[in-house]
Amino acid sequence: MNNHAFQAARTQLEQLIHRNVDSKEKLAMLSLVKDMAAAMEAEQDIADGALRIGYAKRRMFPLPTIFRQREVRAA
């Protein structure tokens, strides 16, 4: 699920909670939705960081890969 789809689903869930849940339970449910969103954002940040690191490694060390490919072809 991408971030846009998650935010849309979160908005719909919050609207349903506001319309259909008693005020006593409403705050607890909205707090859980908020915690879920924070966890999703943290997970996305971790994944984005891993992708950036992998991209940086591939950009910094392309030559050994090229030389290894040439050695394999020559053998």
N, C-alpha and C positions, 0 to 999 in steps of 0.2 A: 504494500500500500504506500503510495507516495504521500508526501507531506500535504499536498492540496486536498487529496481525498480524505486524509485523516482529519484535517481541519474542518472540512465540510461535515463529516460524520460527527465530529465533536460538537459542532454548532447545533446540528439537529438533535443530538442527545440532550444538550443543555436546554434547548427550547422545550423538548418533551418533559424534562424534569420540572422546569418552571411552570408549565401548564397543568401537569397531572399529579404532582407529588405534594403532600402536606408540608407546611413550612418547617416542621420539626425535622423531618427526614431530608428535606430539600438541601439544606446546608451540608449534610454529611455526604449526600450523593454528588453534589457539585464539587466538594473537596476531593472526592475520589476521582472524578473526571479530570480535575486540575492536576492531581498527582500522576495520573495516567499520561496526560499530555507532557508533563515534565520528563517522565521516564522515556517517552517516545523521542523527545527532542535530544535528550542525553545520548540515547542509542544512535540517533542520526549523527550527532556530533562525532561520536567515536568512529562510526563508519566513514564519515567524510574525512576525518583525520587519517585513517588507514589508507584511504584512496589517495590522498595527497602525498603521503609518505611513499607509497608504491610508485606513483607517477614521478616523484622527485628522484627516486632510486633509478628508475629506467632512464631518465633524462641525464643523470650524472654518469652512468656507467654503460653507455652503448657500445664502446669500442671493444671491450673484451668479448662481448657476444658476437660481434662481427668477425673477429679473429678466430673464435672457436668454430664458427660456421664454416669458414674457409679451410680450417685444418681438417674438419670432418669430411668436407668435399674432396680435399686433396688425398685423403687416405684411402 
